[in-house]
């Protein structure tokens, strides 16, 4: 059983006010070409298909064209998709019943995560049960009827990621055993979550504290767990991997390898785990091979003086190589340069960011009054509370707080829950799906 694992496509991403749709089309063309080889039974996309809950027409069109291409080339290929925290589950799941008949499976409702999609291998008569777990928001799952907590009380609604993941893991394990008993040869899981111990990147959404992190060991019984959410390619457990985003979405990520993951499951004999070399689980051998993605343009963060970039005239091979890449230039001059982005764009047409480096930091330190928002209430005075800052924000926006009483009450209530650790940013984002997306 061989399938391809990817995640965090973020189609429609705008980076430093520049649309990456052409870069993403180049990446999706590579993915379609790899799948055209014919050896893969399925493609699993573990969340964040789009960068926003309401995708742009260009992003939706790109994904639609991709699906049409891969299904035309490989009609038997099964495409498995689950939503991440950037996606709108309802929008991503539109037409899922019709698409399922065509071999494109959108599992967007948490309650559907416990009914597997059965996929036949191409070369052999083997079946893999794929379970697809969407990103879980507070309230996405409730404890089973009649279940009580350790003190004998009726279970409360599930709000934290830890409790949601534990509930999902318990139900998934029961469903996994049923699928194997019914004749499935393998069981794989796709999920969009933050595995404890995983390495973050700059382009991921920031969560509050560490309460959203869950242990990948909850899903250790699966032959393979395909994870999405963290943008670095990395191993998250004995049989769990993040494919990472196939493109770099921050300059910090530009130095990391970007890949798709080819995953192969194969039965080994004997089938008793005790007799298996290396302690392999259930007699199933796992092979994970990264397939490098070639970006249309690399992301580079380069340091040097303004003259180093502006007057080089092709002498430095590093700058010559970077001429057609996305560049962040960190200027190290002691003074400030006026309009450096415009001047450097003559040589580097895809330069996106210029930081004034040490000079900028020194200027801000010496002239705090020049900083945006420098006239902050309480500067040099008594420490202020977040509620007081929020009241000043309302005064700035509305000219007063007489009409903001309900907003202040809601803000105070949310702040109290955050301080208790009971609410995670995912809950805020779920509400934001109807009123506009909550960004970093």
MARPAGU-678383 format. One record per residue: x, y, z of N, C-alpha, C, O, CB in turn. Coordinates in steps of 0.05 Angstrom, whole numbers, plus 5000, padded with zeros to 4 digits. Each point is the difference from the previous one (the first is absolute). Glycine has a CB too. Example, Ala and Ser with C-alpha at 12.3 -4.5 7.8 and 13.67 -1.06 7.14 Angstrom:
<atoms>
526448865156498250245000501850245000502150005013494149775012
503150444961501650245001498550225014501050225004501449654953
</atoms>
This chain:
<atoms>
501749765000498350245000501850255000501450055019494949705005
503550404955501750244997498350244995498250004983505549724998
496850505034498550244997501850245005502249975010493649805004
503250474978501650245003498750185022497650035001503849954950
500350135066499150165022501050294997502450044996497549565035
498350594970500850285000498050155018498049895008504150084945
498450285052498350165018500850304997502050064988497449555044
498950564980500750295002500750124973502150134997499549785049
496750054934500450124974499750305001501550154987496949434991
499750515038499450295003499750144974501150214994501549785048
495749894941499550124973498750275004498250045016501349504963
501550665005499050275002501750175019499250235006496349604984
506750065020501750155019501050264987500950004977500449565045
498650664994501250254992502350055019499650015025496050184957
506849855007502450025017501350274995500850064977499949445021
499550675022501050274997498650144977501250134983503349725035
492850134982498350134980500449894972499150134981501050285047
501249364970500449884973498549734999500549835018504150404978
493749744984498649744997501949784992501750044982494250215006
503949525025501749774993498649804982500849774998501550305045
495550024944498449814984501649864978499649774995496450505016
505949884976501649884979502049805012500549794988499050634984
501649645051501849825013498549745008501049784998501850615019
494749654993498549775008499049844976499849755001498750505039
501049874937499349854976502449834991499749774992497050604994
505749755016502449854993500349765018500849784991501450644993
497349615042500249785019497849794995500649765001501350565033
495749764961497849814995500449854974499349774998497650535027
504449834955500649854976502049785005499849784989499450644985
502749635044501949795008498649775014500649774995503050575009
494649735014498549795014498449834981499949765002499850545038
499049834941498449854980501849824983499349774993497450605005
505749724995501949844985500949765015500349784989501250634987
499149625050500849785017497849795002500649764998502450555028
494649784977497749815003499449864973498849785000499350515036
502849834942499549884974501749754996499549854980499350595002
503149515035501749764997498449745002500949794991502850475028
494049754994498349765001500549815023498549815002501450234950
502050015065500649815021498650075026500149855019504350074960
494250315022498750095025497049924999498650054980504750335025
495749515017497249945001498450245010497650024995503549505014
500250665006498550225012501850255004502449975001494549705021
501850564979501350255009498550095025497650034999503850094953
500149935069498850095025501050285006502450055003497349485015
498450664984500650285006499150065028497550015005502150134946
502249895068499450025028499450295009501350095019501549504989
495450544979499150265010501350244989502249994988496749775051
499850474964500950264990500450004970502150064990500050035055
495849824941500050014971500350294991501550074982495749515015
501250605016500050284994501350165023500249905022495750044949
504850315022501250175021497950155016500550095022503549954949
493649985017497950155014497449834999499649844983502550605005
496149625031497549855001498350064976498449834992501850175058
500050244939498750074975502250024979501250224997494950035026
504449544962502350014981499450194977497750044992503449495020
501050574977499850174976499149844976500549755000503150565018
495249814962499349854976502449874987499749784989496550545003
506149815009502449884988500849755014500949804988500650664998
498349545041500849775016498149774996500849774996501250535038
495449764966498049794995500349884972499749764996497250475036
503649954949500449904972502449834997500049814985497850604999
504449665030502449844999499649725011500849804988501950625017
495949565018499549735011498149844983500449764997500450435049
497249944943498149874982501549894975499549774992496850535024
505449864972501549914977501849775007500349814984499550654997
501549555042501749795009498549735002500949794990501950555034
494949674989498449765003499249894973500049754995498350415049
500950014938499249914973502349874986499749804986497050565012
505749755005502449894986500749735010500449814985501250655008
498649515034500949745011497949784996500849774996501950485038
494849824966497949794996499949924971499349784993498150405046
503250024943500049934971502349824994499849814983498050625006
504549615024502449844994499849735015500949804989501850625005
496349585030499949765016497149975012499650085023505449954988
493249864974497249995009499649845026498250055015500549994937
503149765053499649845023501350125025499649895022500349724948
501650605027501350135024497850115018498250144991505949984981
496149825054498250105020501350255013502349995009495749554999
500550684993501050255012498550035027497650015001503450204953
500549825067499050025027500750275012502350075002498049425004
497650665002500550285009498550055026497749925004502850234948
500949985067498850085025500650305005502150094990498349445029
498050614995500450295005502050055023500049855019495550244963
506050135015501750095022498850255012497750074994506349744983
497550325041498950235014499850254981498750195008503349635034
499250184935499750224981497649964982499050194989505949885012
494149694997497849934981497350055014499749995024503249674953
495150395006497249995009499049724993499949924977499450585015
500049355029499049734996497649984982499849834982502050055063
496350314959497649994984500550064971498949874982498550275058
504450054954500650064972501749784987499549934977500350565035
502249415003501649794989498449754994500649854982503450345042
494049764993498449764997497650024981498549814998502850095047
498550334941497850034981500149784979502149974987497850535022
497949374987499849794979501549755006500649844982499050524986
501049595058501649775007498849734992501449814993500450455045
495549724963498749754992500449944971500549774992496150305043
503250144948500549964971502949944995500649824984495650495006
505649845023502949954995500849725009501849884987499050615019
498049415015500749735010499549794979501649814998497450345048
498949884938499549814978502150014979500349814985494950255024
506350164990502250034980502749945011502050044987495250304990
502949575048502549925012501550245013502449985004497949664963
498350585039501150225014498450045026497750065000503850174957
499849715066498749985025500750245018502250025009497849484987
498050675010500350225019498749925026497549985001502550374961
501549605058498949935027500350255017502250065010499049444986
496750665006500150265013498550015026500350205015500150004940
498049605052498550005025501449815019500549774993495150344983
504949975049501449835019498649735004501449805003500350615020
495749594977498649745004500449804978499649765003497050495023
504349854950500549824978502949895001500749824984496050434988
504949845046502849915002500249715008502149884997499250595014
496649425001500149735011498949794980499749775007500050425039
499649914930499249824978502250014979500350204987494749875022
506549714988502350024982499350004970497949914992504649855044
499450354949499949984971501849764993502350005006496950504987
499649304994501549764993501250034972498750074981498249655047
505850244971501550034975501449744993501449895016499250614993
499049414966501349764990502850074989500350214987495249585003
506450045015502750044989499949954970498449844990503850045054
499750244942500049974971500949734991498849884982502050605015
501549425014501249764989499149755014500349784989503550494999
495149755037499249765014497250045011498950225001505949695012
494149864995497350015011500150065029499349825017499149854948
502450575042500250085028498450265004499750164981504849625024
494550265019498350235006501150155024500949885020495149884962
504050505016500750175023497650165008498750134984506149905001
494649975041497850175011501250275008501650015019495849574998
501950634969500950275006498050155018497750034992504949984964
498350085067498350165018501050294998502450055002496749555029
499150594965500850284996498750175022497650025002502749914948
501550185066499150165024500450304994502350094999498849525032
496750544966500350294995501250145025500049885022496150114946
504850265028500850165023497650035019497850064991505650194981
497149705053497850005020499950265015501950095013498649414992
497150634993499550245016498549925025498849795002501050494956
500349895063498549955024497049954993498850164986504450125041
495849504983497249934994499749834975497849914994500950505027
503549544964499849834976499149725006498549884985505150394994
497349635044499249735009498950025029500950175015502649614955
494650065036499149985027500549725011500249814984496250545007
503949635035500449735012497649834995497850104998505150105037
497649544962497849824994497950015022500650045024502549664951
494450265017497750025019500549815024500749774997496250354965
502649995062500249845024502849985011500449905022495949844961
505750365003502749995010500450205023499150234998502649624957
499650065066500550185023502950045004501749844991494150005030
504950384993502850055006500949835023498549845011501150634971
502949585027501249835021498550035027500249825017504250234960
494250175027498550045024497149934998498450065018504850304993
496049514967497349904997498050204990497649955000503549755036
499950544955498250204990499649974970501849894986499650425050
496449794954499549994971502250164986500750225008494349734999
506149944972502250124985499150274989497850034989504149525000
499850665014499450264989500750014970501449834990499550385056
498249994940500750034972503150014997501450125017494350134973
505349634989502949994996500950264987499150074978500749425017
502150645018500950264991503050004993500950124980495550105047
505349664990502850014996500949804978498749804996501950345052
501649924939501149824980500749735012499749794987502050614987
499349605051500849755012497649815004500249764994503650485030
494049874986497649845004498849924974499049774997500250465046
500749954937498949934974501649784987498849814989499550665006
504449555006501749804988499749735014499949794987503350575000
496549645039499749755015497449874993499949754996502850435041
495149974960497449894992500249894972499049784995498650555035
503649834952500349904972501649754999499349824985500350654999
502649525031501749765000498549755009500449794989503650515019
494449735013498549775010498049904979499849764996500750425051
498250004940498149924979501449884975499149814988497650545029
505549784976501649904977501049725005500149844981501150635008
499749475035501149745006497849794997500549784989502950425042
494349864979497749814996499449964971499549774991498750375054
501850084940499349984971502349854985499449854981497950575022
505249635005502249864987499849705003500349854981502650555028
496549515016499849715005497749884984500249774990501750295056
495950084951497749904984500849984971499249814987497650405045
504749994958500849994972501849764994499749874980499950635018
502349455020501849774996498549745003500649814985503250465033
494349715000498449765003498349954975499449774994500550305056
499450154937498349974976501649944975498949964978497950365042
505949664983501649914977502150204990501449934981494849805007
503950515023502050194991502849905008500449895022496350494982
505349664978502749915006501650215016501849935015498049804943
499550525038501550225013498050215010497750014991506449914980
496850245048498450225009501950255002502049995014494849705012
502550524961501550255000498250235009497649994996505549844966
498250375049498550235011501250264988502450034998496649725045
499250434949500850274993498850195020497749985007502549904944
501450315059499050185021501550274998502250024991496749595039
499750604978501150275000500150095029498050085012500350034941
504149885059500350075028502950065006501849974984494349735028
504350395013502750085009501049785019499249985023499850524973
502849334994501049785016502150115019501850164992497449514971
500650265062501950095021502949934991500549784992496050175044
505350244967502749964992500750074972502350004992497749645040
497950434952500550084972501450274998499650175018496549564969
505450314992501450254996498350194983499149934978505349835025
495250485008498450204986501650164979502449984999494850055043
501350124942501150184981498750275003497950025013503149604955
500250585020498950285003497350044986498550175008506249984994
494749694978497650054984497549875012497850034988505150014972
497349815062497649885011498650195019501250185010501049374987
495250415006498550175018500949955029500749785008495450214961
504050235046500949995028497749915017497850114998505750254994
497049455026498049925019500750115027502250105005496949484969
499050415044500450105027501349785017498749795005497450534991
506349725014501349805017500549744986500750004976497150215062
502049574977500649744988497549815003500349764995504650305016
492850064996497749835005498949864975498549815003500450495035
501949794938499049884976501649754991499249874982499150585005
503949505027501849784991499049745011499249985024504650334975
496249484985499149745008502249794994501850054984493450085007
504749655023502049794996499349834976497849914997503050095053
501249974933499649834976499749705008499149844984503650494989
498149605052499749735010497149915001499549765001504750305025
493950134975497249935000499249844975498149855001501050575026
502449624952499349874974502249804992500249944976497250475011
504149495032502249824994499249734988501749874989500850365048
495049694966499249744990499650004970499749784988498150145056
502150314943499750004971502649934986502250065010494150294995
503449534972502349934984501650254991502450004997495249594988
500950635011501250254993498150235007497649974996505149814966
498450435049498550245006501150234984502350085004496649765042
499550274936500850224982499050265013497650055001502249664957
502150465051499350245015500350254983501650024982499849755059
496950424965500250274989499950205023499049945021498949914935
503050395039499950245017502750125003500450244996495749575028
505950034984502750115002501350004972499749814985500750035063
501050374946501050044973502749884994501050014977496450405022
503949485021502649864996499549704995498449885014504050465015
499049554952500149714996501449885024502350065005497749994944
498649775065501249885024498449765009497749964994504050495020
499749385001498849775012498850085027501350145016501949554961
494350225029498650085024499549765018498950045022499050334953
502749395018499649775016501149764986501350024979494550185040
503849564992501249764989499149964971501549924983498749885063
497250264949498949974973498350244992498049984986502049535021
500950735002498550244994502050214988502250035011494549875026
502450234942501750194986498450254993497749994993505249644989
498550605019499050244987501450024973502449984998496850265046
499249794935501250054974501150284998501750064984495149614995
502150515038500750284998498650134976498949864983505550045039
495750364977498950144976501849964976502449995003495550365027
501049614947501749954976501450244990501849984983495149675005
502450595022501550244994500750155025498649975020499050074936
504550125044500750165023498250245001499650144979505249705019
494050225025498250235003501150215020498550175009497749524980
506350295017501450215015503049994991500949794991495850195049
504750244963502949994993501549815018502049894991497650584993
499549505040501449815018499749714990501849845003497350465036
498649644948499549734989501649954975500449774992495150245028
505550204967501449974975502549825002500949904979497450545009
502849535036502449835002499449715005501849835002500550565016
495149544984499349725005499149864975499050124981499750015065
501849614953499249834977496949984999498749965021505649784982
494650294973497149984996499549754983501349964979498150545025
498749335005499649744988497149924999498350115014506349765002
494849934967497749835003501149745011502349944998495250274963
500749635052500849755012498749764986497649984998503150255046
501049594946499149754989500049805022502049945013499850174941
495849775051499749815022499249734989498249984984500450395047
502849424979499449734991499749825024501749995018500850084939
495349785044499449805020500249724988498949964978498150365048
504349504988500349734988499949795023501350045021501550154941
495849605033499849785020502649865002501449944980493750015011
505749985033502449845005499249745015498050005015504950424986
498649384995499549745014502449955018502350074993494949754968
502450055062497449925011498450245010501150225003500849335009
495550404994498350235007499950055030498550185008498849714952
504149965056500050065028502150215006502349984991496349555020
500650695002501950235004502549915015502150114995494050205006
503649495017502449925016502249894982502450025008494549885030
502449994939502049874983501150194979501749934984496149645024
501250684992500850184978502650135007500450095022494849994967
506649944991502650135005499550305004498550134986503949534986
499050455048499850295005497550085014499550245003503349834958
495549735047497650075015497850134983498450155010504449905029
497249894935497950124983497349915009499649785010503550224952
494950195035497349955011498449824980500150044976500150405049
498449374987498049844985501149884975498449934982498150365037
506049674978501149884976499750174976500149904977498849675042
500950704984499750184977502650174998500750145019494249874986
506449974972502450164996499150274989498250024983504649575008
498550625019499450284991502450124987502249995011494550065026
502950064939502250144986499050284993497950034987503949544994
499650635028499350284995502350134985502350015010494850025032
502450074934502150124984499250284992497950044988503449514995
500350655023499450284992500650044970501949904990499150265056
497249994941500450074972500350304999498150155007499249454976
505050505009500650295002498250164981499449914978505349985034
494450344998498450194984501950214990501550125015494349795012
504050154947501750214988498350264998498250014984504549644989
497950545044498450254999500650164975502149994989497950025061
498050144942500350194978502150205006501750074984493649865002
504650175039502150195010500549935029498249945015500350434953
504049645040500849945028499550255017499850234989503649434995
496450305042499950225019502850035013501049815011494050124997
506150314990502750045011500050255018498950214993503249584966
499150195064500550225018503050065000501649835009494350055021
504850354959502950074996500750255016498450185002501549614952
502550225056501050225016502350144986501649874986496949905056
501750494961502250154989499450304999497750085006503649524967
500650565019499650284997498350064975499749834983504650265041
494650154975498550084977501749994974499149904980498050395049
505449804973501849994977500649714992500449954976501650485039
498149395004500549724993497849904981500649864981501650065064
495350154960497949924982499850174975499549904978498049935062
502950434963499450194978502250024980499550054976497750205056
505449734977502250054982501649754994502350014990498050455028
498649314988501549754996500649944970502149924993495849905049
500150244941500349974971500749724992501649964981499750515016
497649335017500449734992502649875009500749784991496650334972
504250025055502649895008499749775020501549815000500650644992
495949575026499649805021498349784988497750054993502850295044
500549414962498349784988497549955016498049924988506149884995
495950255043497549965016497850194992497749924997505149935041
497950414958498150194991499149954971497750044993504350295038
499849584953499349934972498049775000498150014984506550145000
495849665033498249775001497350085011498049884993505949825014
496050515010497550085013498450214984497950085010504349815033
498850194934498750224986497149954994498450195001506049914979
494849665015497249944993498549855022498049874995503450124958
499650035072498749885023498650225017500550244996502949395004
494950275018498850185019502150075022501249825012494149994979
505250445013502250095018498950175023498350174996504949814965
497949975062499850185023502950105005501849855007494149915014
504550514975502650125003500250135027498450195006502149884944
501449845067500450135026502550184997502249904999495749705027
501650664974502250194996501550055027498750045021498750184941
505249775036501650035024501450275002501750045018499149474981
498450684984501250275001499550145026497949955013501550084937
502450145059499550155025497850224997498950085019505949844993
494750164963498050204995497649884985500149784991503450585008
494449804999497649914987500150074970501050214993496449845049
501649774941499950054971497150064992498249865008505849844984
495650514993497450084991499149834976501449984981499450495037
496849424984498749854979501849774989500449984976497150435012
503749435030501849794990498649794984501249884982501650205058
494749864966498549794985499850084971500449834982497050045059
501950384953499750094973502749994985500149924977496050385037
506049784999502650014988501049724994501149954979499950485044
498749394996501149734997498349834980501049804990500850235057
495750054949498449844982501050024971499249834983496950255047
505550124964501250024973501749764994500249904978499750605024
501549405019501849774997498649745007500449794987503550505024
494349725009498649765010497050054997498750105018505149795015
495150034944497250064995498049875019497750095003503649954950
499649745061498249865018500650055029499249855017500249804948
502150575041500650065028497350095013498550164989506349985000
494749755035497450045013500350165026498050135009500449464971
503950415032500350135026502850115004502049874992494549825027
503750554993502650115008499850085029498250155008502750014945
500949745063500250075028502550175004502149944989495449645026
502250645000502250185003502049915021501850155007495250214979
502649405025502049875017500650175025498250105013503749694947
500750225047500950135025499250295001499350115021504549574981
496350464975499450284999497150055008499450195015504049884949
494849765026497150035007499549955029498650165013500349694941
502449955058499649945028501250225017498850085020501449434970
502150605002501350215016498350264999499750145020504849664970
494350264986498350234997497649985018499250195013502449874940
497149705047497649965017500750035029498450125016499749584950
504250205043500850025028500550295008499350085022502649464975
499350624985500750275006497650194997499950215013504749694972
493450024998497750184995497449845003498649974981504250314988
496649645055497549845004497550154992498049884994504349885043
497950514964497750164993499249974970497850074992503450255045
500849584947499549974971498749744993499249964977504750335015
495949535027498849744995497050024995498750175013504949625014
495250054956497150004997498749935027500949815013499550064938
497650285056498649955025501750065024499649885022497949774955
504550535021501850065022498650135023500849975023502950074945
494150115026498650145022498249815015497650045002502650394972
501049365036498449795014499350105028501750105014500549544960
495350335034499350075027501649845020500549764996494950354989
505550025036501549855020502949984995501449885016494649874992
505150374970502949984995501550145022499650245005499649754945
502449875064501550115022498450045025501150095020501750144947
494649705033498350025023499449745012501649814999496550604982
499449575031499349755013499349794979499250064978499150205062
502149494968499349784982497049994995498450025019505649724998
495250224958497250004993499049724995501649824995498950644985
496949505023498849744996499249974970499650214987498749785061
501449774942499149974972497250124996499550094978503249495020
495650425022497350124997500250304995498650114984499449525045
503850504986500450294997501150064972499150194987501749855062
501049794941501050044973497849964979499950144980504749705035
493749964990497849954982498050245000498950074979501649435028
499050625016498350235001501150234984498650144986499949725059
504250184957501350214984499849944970499750184984503449915054
497049664955499749914972497250084990499750104978503649525029
494650335010497350074992499750304997498650094982499749505042
502950564994499950294998501250104973499050184987501249865064
502049834942501450084975498349944976499950154981504549775041
494249854979498449914977497350154999499150094978503149465024
496450465021497350105000499750285012497850125000500749415004
503750585007499850275012499049995028499550225012499849964943
500249595056499049975027499449715006500449834982497750635017
501049485025499449725007497249965008499249795010505550155004
493650264982497249985008498649784985498249875011501750615000
500949484963498749794984501649745001499349814986498850544985
504049645045501749765001499749845025501849835005501350414966
494849805044499749865026499949704996501349855014496250545004
501049524962499849714995502749894990500849775008494450284981
506350104996502649914990501949985024501649805001497650424954
500749975063501849985024499349765017501849865010498750644989
496949455004499249775016500949744987500949815014495150445003
503749734957500949764985503049975002501049775004495050274965
505450185028502949995001500949915028501949845003498550524963
498449745055500749935027499549705006501649875012497350605002
498849444976499349715004502049824985500949805011494350324994
505549964971501949844984502850005014501349805001496250304957
503350145052502650025013500149825025502149885005498350594978
497449525032499949835024500349714993501449855013495850495010
501549584955500249724991502849934990501049785005494150234983
506150184999502749954990502049975023501849835000497150434959
500749905062501849995023499749735015501849915013497950594991
497949384993499549745013501049774982500149775009495950425015
504849884951501049794982497849844987500649784989503450205038
493550114974497849844990499350054971498649844988499850155057
502750224943499350074973502550024984502050125008493950125006
504149644962502350014982499350184977497750064995503849485019
500550544971499650174978498249874979498650144985505850075023
495749534990498349864981497050085003498650014981504749615018
495850425027497350075005499450284989497950044989502049675051
502050474964499750274989499749994970498450144988504250055050
499149644949500049984971497449884990499150074978505949885023
493849875014497549884991497850214998498550014980502849555041
498650624999498150224998500750194978498350114987501049855061
503350074947500950184979499349914972500250154981503449985049
495749614967499449904974497550134988499750014976502449555037
496150545005497650134990500350304998498650144984498749505036
504650484996500250295000502750094989500950225005496249795035
504149824943502650084989502149855016499849975024498650484962
503749465000501949835011501850145020500850234996499149504963
500850135063501950115020502849924992500649774997495950205040
505250234958502749954991501950045023499250085022499750064932
503749805042502050045020500050295010501650075018501249564962
</atoms>
